[in-house]
Amino acid sequence: MPKYATDAIRTIALVGHGAAGKTTLTEALLHKTGAIPAPGSVEKGTTVCDFDPLEKEFKHSLASAIVNFEHRDTHIHLIDTPGYPDFLGQSLNALAAVETAAVVINAQNGIEMVTQRMMQWARERGLCRMIVINKIDAENVDLRGLLASIQNVFGKECLPINLPAAGGTQVVDCFFNPSGEADFSSVADAHSALVDQVVEVDEKLMELYLEQGEVSPEQLHAPFEQALRDGHLVPVCFVSARNGAGVSELLDVFTRLMPNPAEGNPPPFYKGEIATAVEIHPAPDPKQHVIAHVFKVVIDPFVGKTAVFRVFQGTIRRDSQLFIGDGRKPFKVGHMFMLQGKEHIETDACVPGDIAAVTKVDEIELDAVLHDSHDEDNIHLRPMKYPVPMHALALELKRRGDEQRLSEVLHKLAAEDPCFRVDHSGNETVISGLGDLHMRYILDKMQKQYHVEVGTKPPRIPYRETVTAKAEGHHRHKKQTGGAGQFGEVFLRIEPLARGKGFEFVDQVKGGTIPTQFIPAVEKGVRDVLNAGPLAGFQMQDVRVIVYDGKHHPVDSKEVAFVSAGKKAFLDAILKARPIVLEPIVNIEINAPESNMGDIAGDISSKRGQISGTQSAVGGTVTITGRAPLSELNNYQARLKSVTAGQGSYVIELSHYEPVPPNVQQQLASQYKHVDEEQ
């Protein structure tokens, strides 16, 4: 039987920028609750969460890690997430499993890029949010100024629920305690601001508060939770994971004020296909049918696949029969585990709110929904919006005969990481991630964990082709070989779509001039062209193909004839429709010393890029944002390190596609023609 009821469970993700101290804070929380005898060290590689050998080598988190502990008769599931932009996929996955996102900010560095992104993503996901300011005992920190910056950037709803005291060696509560001394500001004023903010969501309580001048913490509990759900309140806590200041108080905030699974906003589940989906709200009731969501998958060469899930409804017990998504064949839960970093602690039951794992069920994929009833199939959790991986490398095997092994390893790595992509384009195997560090981690893991050695080279830029005008296309495929012949004739027209709309195939054939059974063959022929456009051999997009007429033969018409006719009719139309090549334009965000801003801005401008903004950060650094063609950013990491003496870093994400300059298009087209002629 589960030890804790659902209302005594809290699920919290520690998110935020790298070096904010999330892993060290997790160690302090585990130690304070007695889960570990002493806090570990990131530098020494002795923490519970950074247990992967590569994490110990890199000295920072590379994947999310799950721990759990008890405090004041409450069971807390905590997810420690990586903070570097290259590993955002792992952090975003964690948001799908919790009620509360605790955004950790380094008091020395202030608000950083990932801080802002996680606040935004957590708000869009409907999570309750809180801010944890860590390292309050560090030298030269301006906590008053940082709090003002937080309120300026994220809104006046960010209110301190405690304040630092005694020079950052203690914190004093501002919610339950209406008086006290703090290092800055007034505890009484902070208490009044909190109560004023909370009672605004409850008219009756506001009237009572105006009459009496005070309300009890018990009266504030329900409106406090409502204010969290509505984003009307974002509590701010102060802590030092290093000296322990505020750790006990943070645990009290978790247990007394953060929502249990019945108090948070309902997770965005839906039933059916996307076009006709109906939103559903699983009830955090242990007696109903099971609904659980797999938010993390780990594939270990020795252990096999581990699927980590959050239970939203029902109770999963050892020996439960569960279905995976729309699958009709259930699997039996042989062993189920609570996770404590790398440790797997067997449990016999999980209720709504619990986070647990099963192993060696190969059919389970990331984002799968687990359930125990056929009535619950076709249920999905709205997927996270992941950044598009734009840092790409083409792989070259160092040993012959490793082709199959490479394919298997890449499949496993992609199954674990939603922001890692594998593309087999032409004769190249191209891997893509969110940054240089992400790619280094993948390559290290391939070599050290899976013993596959590869070389790398810059990949082909993922140009696209499209058309800019309407045009008609026609082809008659007729082949007679003595026996049964082949015949198919297709008339179609094409027209451009808005940028980013992809591809549409429209069947407007009337009177059976092309029998219904051959329409899929025509579409197949058209899609064959999409994979390699006629202008420069790149994938086509943003085009609508309308098939409106054709001819068939009652004996000689075959699928192969209409595939060929559809393909050549499409090619005929494209060459009349003023085809162009599109190039990917990426958003780029660069962090570098302020003294290098002029050199960086000039370099971006020389690469057909544009600077859109700059923002001063702490420690004499600046954040530069802009856009540039991806093709101009080959080897940009090396150039940036050269300009900034190794102190600069950057991230990119796809913005949109736009036409390449005419000289570039001419060059790409001539290269393709030359290669085509050679072949």
Backbone hydrogen bonds, N-H to C=O, Kabsch-Sander energy under -0.5 kcal/mol:
donor,donor_aa,acceptor,acceptor_aa,energy
8,A,5,A,-1.7
9,I,6,T,-1.7
10,R,75,H,-2.3
12,I,77,H,-2.6
13,A,100,T,-2.2
14,L,79,I,-2.9
15,V,13,A,-0.8
15,V,102,A,-2.3
18,G,83,G,-1.1
20,A,17,H,-1.2
25,L,21,G,-2.3
26,T,22,K,-2.2
27,E,23,T,-2.0
28,A,24,T,-2.0
29,L,25,L,-2.4
30,L,26,T,-2.6
31,H,27,E,-2.5
32,K,28,A,-2.6
33,T,29,L,-1.7
34,G,31,H,-1.5
35,A,30,L,-2.3
36,I,30,L,-1.0
45,G,41,S,-0.7
45,G,42,V,-0.7
46,T,41,S,-2.5
51,F,49,C,-1.5
55,E,52,D,-0.5
56,K,52,D,-2.1
57,E,53,P,-1.8
58,F,54,L,-3.0
59,K,55,E,-2.2
60,H,55,E,-0.9
65,A,80,D,-2.3
67,V,78,L,-2.6
69,F,76,I,-1.8
71,H,74,T,-2.4
74,T,71,H,-0.8
75,H,8,A,-3.1
76,I,69,F,-3.1
76,I,74,T,-0.6
77,H,10,R,-3.1
77,H,75,H,-0.5
78,L,67,V,-2.5
78,L,76,I,-0.6
79,I,12,I,-2.4
80,D,65,A,-2.7
80,D,78,L,-0.6
81,T,14,L,-1.5
81,T,79,I,-0.6
87,F,84,Y,-2.3
88,L,85,P,-1.4
90,Q,87,F,-0.8
91,S,87,F,-1.1
92,L,88,L,-3.0
93,N,89,G,-1.9
94,A,90,Q,-1.2
95,L,91,S,-0.9
95,L,92,L,-0.7
96,A,92,L,-0.6
96,A,93,N,-1.2
97,A,94,A,-1.8
98,V,95,L,-0.7
99,E,11,T,-1.2
100,T,11,T,-1.7
101,A,128,C,-2.7
102,A,13,A,-2.8
102,A,100,T,-0.6
103,V,101,A,-0.8
103,V,130,M,-2.9
104,V,15,V,-3.5
104,V,102,A,-0.7
105,I,132,V,-2.8
107,A,105,I,-0.6
107,A,134,N,-2.4
110,G,106,N,-2.7
116,Q,112,E,-1.9
117,R,113,M,-2.0
118,M,114,V,-2.9
119,M,115,T,-2.0
120,Q,116,Q,-2.0
121,W,117,R,-3.1
122,A,118,M,-2.6
123,R,119,M,-1.8
124,E,120,Q,-2.6
125,R,121,W,-1.8
126,G,123,R,-1.4
127,L,122,A,-2.4
128,C,99,E,-2.3
130,M,101,A,-2.1
131,I,235,P,-3.0
132,V,103,V,-2.5
133,I,131,I,-0.6
133,I,237,C,-3.3
134,N,105,I,-2.8
134,N,132,V,-0.8
136,I,239,V,-1.3
138,A,135,K,-1.5
141,V,138,A,-0.6
143,L,141,V,-0.7
146,L,142,D,-2.5
147,L,143,L,-2.4
148,A,144,R,-2.0
149,S,145,G,-2.2
150,I,146,L,-2.5
151,Q,147,L,-2.2
152,N,148,A,-1.9
153,V,149,S,-2.6
154,F,150,I,-3.0
155,G,151,Q,-1.1
158,C,155,G,-1.6
159,L,157,E,-1.1
159,L,234,V,-1.0
161,I,236,V,-2.9
162,N,236,V,-1.1
163,L,172,V,-2.2
165,A,170,Q,-2.9
169,T,165,A,-1.0
169,T,166,A,-0.7
170,Q,165,A,-1.9
172,V,163,L,-2.9
174,C,161,I,-2.7
175,F,161,I,-0.8
183,D,164,P,-3.4
187,V,180,G,-0.6
190,A,186,S,-2.5
191,H,187,V,-2.7
192,S,188,A,-2.4
193,A,189,D,-2.4
194,L,190,A,-2.0
195,V,191,H,-2.4
196,D,192,S,-2.8
197,Q,193,A,-2.0
198,V,194,L,-2.4
199,V,195,V,-2.6
200,E,196,D,-0.7
201,V,198,V,-1.6
202,D,199,V,-1.7
206,M,202,D,-2.2
207,E,203,E,-2.2
208,L,204,K,-2.2
209,Y,205,L,-2.6
210,L,206,M,-2.4
211,E,207,E,-1.9
212,Q,208,L,-3.0
213,G,209,Y,-2.7
220,L,216,S,-1.2
221,H,217,P,-0.7
221,H,218,E,-0.8
224,F,220,L,-2.4
225,E,221,H,-2.2
226,Q,222,A,-2.1
227,A,223,P,-2.6
228,L,224,F,-2.0
229,R,225,E,-2.5
230,D,226,Q,-2.4
231,G,227,A,-0.5
231,G,228,L,-1.0
232,H,227,A,-1.9
233,L,227,A,-1.4
234,V,157,E,-2.8
236,V,159,L,-2.3
237,C,131,I,-3.1
239,V,133,I,-2.5
240,S,245,A,-2.9
244,G,240,S,-1.7
247,V,244,G,-1.7
248,S,244,G,-0.5
250,L,246,G,-2.2
251,L,247,V,-2.2
252,D,248,S,-2.0
253,V,249,E,-2.1
254,F,250,L,-2.5
255,T,251,L,-2.4
256,R,252,D,-3.0
257,L,253,V,-2.0
258,M,253,V,-1.6
263,E,260,N,-2.2
264,G,260,N,-1.3
269,F,267,P,-2.2
269,F,280,I,-0.7
270,Y,380,H,-2.7
271,K,278,V,-2.7
272,G,378,N,-2.7
276,T,273,E,-0.8
277,A,274,I,-1.0
278,V,271,K,-2.4
280,I,269,F,-2.0
285,D,283,A,-3.3
288,Q,285,D,-1.3
291,I,313,Q,-2.1
292,A,370,L,-2.4
293,H,310,R,-2.3
294,V,368,A,-2.9
295,F,293,H,-0.7
295,F,308,V,-1.6
296,K,308,V,-1.4
298,V,306,T,-2.6
300,D,298,V,-0.6
300,D,304,G,-2.7
304,G,300,D,-2.2
306,T,298,V,-3.3
307,A,358,V,-2.8
308,V,296,K,-3.1
308,V,306,T,-0.6
309,F,356,A,-2.9
310,R,293,H,-2.3
311,V,354,D,-2.6
312,F,291,I,-2.7
313,Q,291,I,-1.7
314,G,285,D,-2.1
315,T,288,Q,-0.5
316,I,350,C,-2.3
317,R,315,T,-0.6
318,R,348,D,-2.0
319,D,333,V,-3.6
320,S,317,R,-2.5
322,L,320,S,-0.6
322,L,331,F,-2.7
323,F,371,H,-4.0
325,G,323,F,-0.7
325,G,369,V,-3.2
327,G,324,I,-2.5
331,F,322,L,-2.8
333,V,320,S,-2.8
334,G,332,K,-1.2
336,M,347,T,-0.5
337,F,357,A,-2.5
338,M,345,I,-3.2
340,Q,343,E,-2.5
341,G,66,I,-2.7
342,K,48,V,-0.5
343,E,340,Q,-1.8
345,I,338,M,-3.1
345,I,343,E,-0.6
346,E,344,H,-0.6
347,T,336,M,-2.8
350,C,316,I,-2.3
353,G,311,V,-2.9
354,D,351,V,-2.6
356,A,309,F,-2.2
357,A,337,F,-2.0
358,V,307,A,-2.0
360,K,305,K,-2.7
362,D,360,K,-0.7
364,I,361,V,-1.6
367,D,294,V,-2.3
368,A,365,E,-1.8
370,L,292,A,-2.7
370,L,368,A,-0.5
371,H,323,F,-1.9
372,D,290,V,-0.8
376,E,373,S,-1.7
377,D,374,H,-1.3
380,H,270,Y,-2.8
382,R,268,P,-2.8
386,Y,384,M,-1.0
390,M,433,G,-0.8
391,H,433,G,-2.3
392,A,390,M,-0.8
393,L,431,I,-2.5
394,A,457,K,-2.9
395,L,429,T,-2.8
396,E,455,G,-2.7
398,K,453,E,-1.8
402,D,399,R,-1.2
406,L,402,D,-3.1
407,S,403,E,-2.2
408,E,404,Q,-2.1
409,V,405,R,-2.3
410,L,406,L,-2.6
411,H,407,S,-1.9
412,K,408,E,-1.9
413,L,409,V,-2.4
414,A,410,L,-2.4
415,A,411,H,-1.6
416,E,412,K,-1.0
417,D,413,L,-1.3
420,F,417,D,-1.5
421,R,432,S,-2.3
423,D,430,V,-2.8
425,S,423,D,-0.9
425,S,428,E,-1.2
426,G,424,H,-0.6
428,E,425,S,-2.3
429,T,395,L,-0.5
430,V,423,D,-3.3
430,V,428,E,-0.6
431,I,393,L,-2.8
432,S,421,R,-2.3
433,G,391,H,-2.6
439,M,435,G,-2.1
440,R,436,D,-2.2
441,Y,437,L,-2.3
442,I,438,H,-2.2
443,L,439,M,-2.5
444,D,440,R,-2.5
445,K,441,Y,-2.5
446,M,442,I,-2.4
447,Q,443,L,-1.9
448,K,444,D,-3.3
449,Q,445,K,-2.0
450,Y,445,K,-1.4
451,H,447,Q,-0.6
452,V,446,M,-2.6
453,E,451,H,-0.5
455,G,396,E,-3.7
457,K,394,A,-1.7
463,Y,461,I,-2.7
464,R,582,L,-2.3
465,E,539,Q,-2.5
466,T,580,I,-2.1
468,T,577,A,-2.0
468,T,578,R,-0.6
469,A,577,A,-1.3
471,A,494,I,-1.9
473,G,492,L,-3.3
475,H,490,V,-1.9
477,H,475,H,-0.5
477,H,488,G,-3.6
478,K,476,R,-0.7
479,K,486,Q,-2.7
486,Q,479,K,-2.8
487,F,556,D,-1.3
488,G,477,H,-2.0
489,E,551,K,-1.9
490,V,475,H,-2.4
491,F,549,D,-2.8
492,L,473,G,-2.7
493,R,546,I,-2.2
494,I,471,A,-2.7
495,E,544,R,-1.8
497,L,542,D,-2.3
501,K,498,A,-2.0
503,F,501,K,-0.5
504,E,543,V,-1.9
506,V,545,V,-3.2
508,Q,506,V,-0.7
508,Q,547,V,-3.1
510,K,548,Y,-0.6
513,T,510,K,-0.9
518,F,515,P,-2.3
519,I,515,P,-0.6
519,I,516,T,-1.1
522,V,518,F,-1.8
523,E,519,I,-2.4
524,K,520,P,-2.3
525,G,521,A,-2.1
526,V,522,V,-2.2
527,R,523,E,-2.8
528,D,524,K,-1.7
529,V,525,G,-1.0
529,V,526,V,-0.8
530,L,526,V,-1.3
531,N,527,R,-1.2
532,A,529,V,-1.1
533,G,538,F,-3.2
537,G,533,G,-1.4
539,Q,463,Y,-0.5
540,M,530,L,-2.8
541,Q,465,E,-2.4
542,D,502,G,-1.7
543,V,502,G,-1.5
544,R,495,E,-2.9
545,V,504,E,-2.8
546,I,493,R,-3.1
546,I,544,R,-0.5
547,V,506,V,-2.5
547,V,545,V,-0.6
548,Y,491,F,-1.6
548,Y,546,I,-0.6
549,D,491,F,-1.5
551,K,489,E,-1.5
557,S,553,H,-1.6
562,F,558,K,-1.6
563,V,559,E,-2.4
564,S,560,V,-1.9
565,A,561,A,-2.3
566,G,562,F,-2.6
567,K,563,V,-2.2
568,K,564,S,-2.4
569,A,565,A,-2.1
570,F,566,G,-1.9
571,L,567,K,-2.2
572,D,568,K,-2.0
573,A,569,A,-1.9
574,I,570,F,-2.6
575,L,571,L,-1.9
576,K,573,A,-1.1
577,A,573,A,-0.7
577,A,574,I,-1.5
580,I,466,T,-2.3
582,L,464,R,-3.9
583,E,658,E,-3.0
585,I,656,H,-3.4
586,V,628,A,-2.7
587,N,653,E,-3.1
588,I,626,G,-2.7
589,E,651,V,-2.5
590,I,624,I,-3.1
591,N,649,S,-2.8
592,A,590,I,-0.5
592,A,622,V,-2.0
594,E,620,G,-3.0
596,N,593,P,-1.9
597,M,594,E,-1.5
600,I,596,N,-2.4
601,A,597,M,-2.7
602,G,598,G,-2.3
603,D,599,D,-2.2
604,I,600,I,-2.5
605,S,601,A,-2.2
606,S,602,G,-1.9
607,K,603,D,-0.7
607,K,604,I,-1.0
608,R,605,S,-1.2
609,G,604,I,-2.1
610,Q,627,R,-2.8
612,S,625,T,-2.6
613,G,625,T,-1.7
615,Q,623,T,-2.1
617,A,621,T,-2.9
618,V,109,N,-0.6
620,G,617,A,-0.6
621,T,618,V,-0.9
622,V,592,A,-2.9
623,T,615,Q,-2.9
624,I,590,I,-3.0
624,I,622,V,-0.6
625,T,613,G,-2.9
626,G,588,I,-2.0
627,R,610,Q,-2.5
628,A,586,V,-1.9
630,L,584,P,-2.7
632,E,629,P,-1.5
633,L,630,L,-1.9
634,N,631,S,-0.6
636,Y,633,L,-2.0
639,R,635,N,-1.5
640,L,636,Y,-3.0
641,K,637,Q,-2.4
642,S,638,A,-1.9
643,V,639,R,-2.2
644,T,640,L,-2.3
645,A,641,K,-0.5
645,A,642,S,-0.6
646,G,641,K,-2.5
647,Q,644,T,-1.3
649,S,591,N,-2.3
651,V,589,E,-1.9
652,I,434,L,-0.5
653,E,587,N,-1.8
655,S,585,I,-2.7
656,H,585,I,-1.6
658,E,583,E,-2.0
660,V,581,V,-2.3
664,V,661,P,-0.6
665,Q,661,P,-2.3
666,Q,662,P,-2.4
667,Q,663,N,-1.8
668,L,664,V,-2.6
669,A,665,Q,-2.7
670,S,666,Q,-2.2
671,Q,667,Q,-2.2
672,Y,668,L,-2.1
673,K,669,A,-2.3
674,H,670,S,-2.2
675,V,671,Q,-2.4
676,D,672,Y,-2.7
677,E,673,K,-2.2
678,E,674,H,-2.0
679,Q,675,V,-2.1
